């Protein structure tokens, strides 16, 4: 077993789903892999005063072929903005 930590996926919320891919080569044969979210920072850029309505982050892993040492981690990110509207 090998734990690879400190990896980052950087996304910008534009109302659309986004994906990122990381590939890792390890010095042994891999039969299965697991990806875990260890922590996450979410912030508004440029003092954008939108409210976050829903944030979804999914991780998936793939071992490419039998007897391989390459693991692919995919991260999917989607943030919906919730804009408050006041009516007087």
FIKOLZA-1660 file (N, C-alpha, C; in steps of 0.1 Angstrom, whole numbers, plus 5000, padded with zeros to 4 digits):
% residues 88
   i   px   py   pz ch aa at
   1 5008 4988 5000  A  X  N
   1 5000 5000 5000  A  X CA
   1 5009 5012 5000  A  X  C
   2 5005 5022 4993  A  X  N
   2 5012 5035 4992  A  X CA
   2 5001 5046 4993  A  X  C
   3 5004 5056 5002  A  X  N
   3 4996 5068 5003  A  X CA
   3 5003 5080 4997  A  X  C
   4 4996 5086 4988  A  X  N
   4 5001 5098 4981  A  X CA
   4 4993 5109 4985  A  X  C
   5 4998 5118 4993  A  X  N
   5 4990 5130 4998  A  X CA
   5 4995 5143 4993  A  X  C
   6 4988 5153 4995  A  X  N
   6 4992 5167 4991  A  X CA
   6 4989 5170 4977  A  X  C
   7 4981 5162 4970  A  X  N
   7 4977 5165 4956  A  X CA
   7 4966 5175 4956  A  X  C
   8 4965 5183 4946  A  X  N
   8 4955 5193 4945  A  X CA
   8 4948 5193 4931  A  X  C
   9 4935 5195 4931  A  X  N
   9 4928 5198 4919  A  X CA
   9 4922 5212 4921  A  X  C
  10 4925 5221 4911  A  X  N
  10 4921 5235 4912  A  X CA
  10 4909 5237 4902  A  X  C
  11 4898 5242 4907  A  X  N
  11 4887 5245 4899  A  X CA
  11 4882 5259 4901  A  X  C
  12 4875 5264 4891  A  X  N
  12 4868 5277 4893  A  X CA
  12 4854 5275 4889  A  X  C
  13 4845 5280 4898  A  X  N
  13 4831 5279 4896  A  X CA
  13 4826 5288 4885  A  X  C
  14 4821 5282 4875  A  X  N
  14 4815 5290 4864  A  X CA
  14 4800 5285 4861  A  X  C
  15 4795 5277 4870  A  X  N
  15 4782 5272 4869  A  X CA
  15 4781 5259 4861  A  X  C
  16 4792 5255 4855  A  X  N
  16 4793 5243 4847  A  X CA
  16 4801 5232 4855  A  X  C
  17 4798 5220 4852  A  X  N
  17 4806 5209 4858  A  X CA
  17 4820 5209 4852  A  X  C
  18 4830 5206 4860  A  X  N
  18 4844 5205 4855  A  X CA
  18 4850 5192 4860  A  X  C
  19 4860 5188 4853  A  X  N
  19 4867 5176 4857  A  X CA
  19 4882 5178 4856  A  X  C
  20 4889 5171 4864  A  X  N
  20 4904 5171 4865  A  X CA
  20 4909 5157 4865  A  X  C
  21 4921 5154 4860  A  X  N
  21 4926 5141 4860  A  X CA
  21 4941 5141 4865  A  X  C
  22 4945 5132 4873  A  X  N
  22 4958 5130 4878  A  X CA
  22 4962 5116 4875  A  X  C
  23 4974 5114 4870  A  X  N
  23 4980 5100 4868  A  X CA
  23 4992 5098 4878  A  X  C
  24 4992 5087 4884  A  X  N
  24 5003 5083 4893  A  X CA
  24 5009 5070 4889  A  X  C
  25 5022 5070 4888  A  X  N
  25 5029 5058 4886  A  X CA
  25 5036 5054 4899  A  X  C
  26 5034 5041 4903  A  X  N
  26 5040 5036 4916  A  X CA
  26 5049 5024 4912  A  X  C
  27 5059 5021 4921  A  X  N
  27 5069 5011 4918  A  X CA
  27 5064 4997 4921  A  X  C
  28 5051 4994 4920  A  X  N
  28 5046 4980 4922  A  X CA
  28 5034 4978 4914  A  X  C
  29 5029 4966 4913  A  X  N
  29 5017 4963 4905  A  X CA
  29 5005 4966 4913  A  X  C
  30 4996 4973 4907  A  X  N
  30 4984 4978 4914  A  X CA
  30 4972 4969 4909  A  X  C
  31 4964 4964 4919  A  X  N
  31 4952 4957 4916  A  X CA
  31 4939 4965 4919  A  X  C
  32 4940 4975 4927  A  X  N
  32 4929 4983 4930  A  X CA
  32 4933 4996 4937  A  X  C
  33 4925 5006 4936  A  X  N
  33 4929 5019 4941  A  X CA
  33 4917 5027 4947  A  X  C
  34 4920 5035 4957  A  X  N
  34 4910 5043 4963  A  X CA
  34 4914 5057 4964  A  X  C
  35 4906 5067 4962  A  X  N
  35 4909 5081 4963  A  X CA
  35 4900 5087 4974  A  X  C
  36 4906 5096 4982  A  X  N
  36 4898 5101 4994  A  X CA
  36 4901 5116 4994  A  X  C
  37 4890 5124 4997  A  X  N
  37 4892 5138 4999  A  X CA
  37 4896 5140 5014  A  X  C
  38 4908 5146 5015  A  X  N
  38 4913 5148 5029  A  X CA
  38 4909 5161 5035  A  X  C
  39 4907 5171 5026  A  X  N
  39 4903 5184 5031  A  X CA
  39 4900 5193 5019  A  X  C
  40 4893 5204 5021  A  X  N
  40 4889 5212 5009  A  X CA
  40 4887 5226 5014  A  X  C
  41 4892 5235 5005  A  X  N
  41 4890 5250 5008  A  X CA
  41 4881 5255 4997  A  X  C
  42 4871 5262 5000  A  X  N
  42 4862 5268 4991  A  X CA
  42 4862 5283 4994  A  X  C
  43 4864 5291 4984  A  X  N
  43 4864 5306 4986  A  X CA
  43 4858 5313 4974  A  X  C
  44 4854 5325 4976  A  X  N
  44 4849 5334 4966  A  X CA
  44 4861 5342 4960  A  X  C
  45 4862 5343 4947  A  X  N
  45 4873 5351 4941  A  X CA
  45 4868 5365 4938  A  X  C
  46 4877 5374 4938  A  X  N
  46 4874 5388 4933  A  X CA
  46 4863 5394 4941  A  X  C
  47 4861 5390 4954  A  X  N
  47 4851 5396 4962  A  X CA
  47 4837 5394 4956  A  X  C
  48 4835 5383 4949  A  X  N
  48 4822 5380 4943  A  X CA
  48 4813 5376 4954  A  X  C
  49 4802 5383 4955  A  X  N
  49 4793 5381 4967  A  X CA
  49 4782 5371 4964  A  X  C
  50 4784 5361 4956  A  X  N
  50 4774 5351 4954  A  X CA
  50 4774 5341 4966  A  X  C
  51 4762 5335 4968  A  X  N
  51 4761 5325 4979  A  X CA
  51 4762 5311 4972  A  X  C
  52 4769 5302 4979  A  X  N
  52 4770 5289 4973  A  X CA
  52 4757 5281 4976  A  X  C
  53 4751 5276 4966  A  X  N
  53 4739 5269 4968  A  X CA
  53 4741 5254 4970  A  X  C
  54 4750 5248 4962  A  X  N
  54 4753 5234 4963  A  X CA
  54 4766 5231 4957  A  X  C
  55 4774 5223 4964  A  X  N
  55 4788 5220 4960  A  X CA
  55 4789 5205 4959  A  X  C
  56 4792 5200 4948  A  X  N
  56 4794 5185 4946  A  X CA
  56 4808 5182 4941  A  X  C
  57 4815 5173 4948  A  X  N
  57 4828 5168 4944  A  X CA
  57 4828 5153 4944  A  X  C
  58 4832 5147 4933  A  X  N
  58 4832 5133 4932  A  X CA
  58 4847 5128 4928  A  X  C
  59 4852 5118 4934  A  X  N
  59 4864 5112 4930  A  X CA
  59 4862 5098 4925  A  X  C
  60 4869 5094 4915  A  X  N
  60 4869 5080 4910  A  X CA
  60 4883 5076 4906  A  X  C
  61 4886 5063 4907  A  X  N
  61 4899 5058 4903  A  X CA
  61 4898 5048 4892  A  X  C
  62 4909 5046 4885  A  X  N
  62 4910 5036 4875  A  X CA
  62 4924 5031 4874  A  X  C
  63 4926 5018 4874  A  X  N
  63 4939 5011 4872  A  X CA
  63 4939 5007 4857  A  X  C
  64 4948 5012 4850  A  X  N
  64 4948 5010 4835  A  X CA
  64 4955 4997 4831  A  X  C
  65 4946 4987 4829  A  X  N
  65 4951 4974 4824  A  X CA
  65 4955 4965 4836  A  X  C
  66 4957 4952 4832  A  X  N
  66 4961 4942 4842  A  X CA
  66 4976 4944 4845  A  X  C
  67 4981 4941 4857  A  X  N
  67 4995 4941 4861  A  X CA
  67 5001 4954 4857  A  X  C
  68 4995 4965 4861  A  X  N
  68 5000 4978 4858  A  X CA
  68 5004 4985 4870  A  X  C
  69 5012 4996 4869  A  X  N
  69 5016 5004 4880  A  X CA
  69 5011 5019 4879  A  X  C
  70 5001 5021 4870  A  X  N
  70 4995 5034 4868  A  X CA
  70 4981 5035 4873  A  X  C
  71 4978 5045 4882  A  X  N
  71 4965 5048 4887  A  X CA
  71 4961 5062 4882  A  X  C
  72 4949 5062 4877  A  X  N
  72 4943 5075 4873  A  X CA
  72 4932 5079 4883  A  X  C
  73 4933 5091 4887  A  X  N
  73 4923 5097 4897  A  X CA
  73 4916 5108 4889  A  X  C
  74 4902 5107 4889  A  X  N
  74 4894 5117 4883  A  X CA
  74 4886 5125 4894  A  X  C
  75 4886 5138 4893  A  X  N
  75 4878 5146 4902  A  X CA
  75 4868 5154 4894  A  X  C
  76 4855 5153 4898  A  X  N
  76 4845 5161 4891  A  X CA
  76 4839 5171 4901  A  X  C
  77 4838 5183 4897  A  X  N
  77 4834 5194 4906  A  X CA
  77 4822 5201 4899  A  X  C
  78 4813 5205 4908  A  X  N
  78 4802 5213 4903  A  X CA
  78 4797 5222 4915  A  X  C
  79 4796 5235 4912  A  X  N
  79 4791 5244 4922  A  X CA
  79 4779 5252 4916  A  X  C
  80 4768 5252 4923  A  X  N
  80 4757 5260 4919  A  X CA
  80 4756 5272 4927  A  X  C
  81 4754 5283 4921  A  X  N
  81 4753 5296 4928  A  X CA
  81 4739 5299 4932  A  X  C
  82 4737 5303 4944  A  X  N
  82 4724 5307 4949  A  X CA
  82 4724 5322 4951  A  X  C
  83 4717 5329 4943  A  X  N
  83 4717 5343 4943  A  X CA
  83 4704 5348 4951  A  X  C
  84 4706 5356 4961  A  X  N
  84 4695 5361 4969  A  X CA
  84 4689 5373 4962  A  X  C
  85 4676 5373 4962  A  X  N
  85 4669 5384 4956  A  X CA
  85 4659 5390 4966  A  X  C
  86 4661 5403 4969  A  X  N
  86 4652 5410 4978  A  X CA
  86 4641 5418 4971  A  X  C
  87 4629 5416 4974  A  X  N
  87 4618 5424 4968  A  X CA
  87 4612 5433 4979  A  X  C
  88 4612 5446 4976  A  X  N
  88 4606 5455 4986  A  X CA
  88 4592 5460 4983  A  X  C
% end
